[in-house]
């Protein structure tokens, strides 16, 4: 169950409890001339007013903003490590999408991020000596550039998935 579903169910439960309390209160105040047996009503509840006055709209908005910020932070974290192999990237995205990481997972996430940073420095070094590159250096430079380009192409779908997950 996602956090959004939990918030929605909590708000609905709160509104129903407030409405039931109003019904019970009005039922106790009913006089004999307006009793249910004589065609009177137990009570009328305007659920829109109950919901609006409960503070739930502000709570839902606040929770939505928190979830949006969290999703954006995860997307930014993924974008910050563009120089990973396909397998490393899949693992990195999987780790970034988890809400709670174990110590081993946290260490692995840092290792992958560090690996991407090392490859970034290596690419920068290769770019500075562009004229004297060996065939292996040229291949390494093409591979690193391709990894970054692949992640850039994947980012819109990753961002969309992160927003849908909230």
Secondary structure, DSSP 8 states (H G I E B T S, - for coil): --HHHHHHHHHHHHHHHHHHHHHHHHHHH--GGGSGGGT--S----HHHHHHHTTHHHHHHHHHHHHHHHHHHHHHHHHT-----HHHHHHHHHHHT-SS--HHHHHHHHHHHHHHHHHHHHHHHHHHTGGG--HHHHHHHHHHHHHHHHHHHHHHHHHHHHHHH-
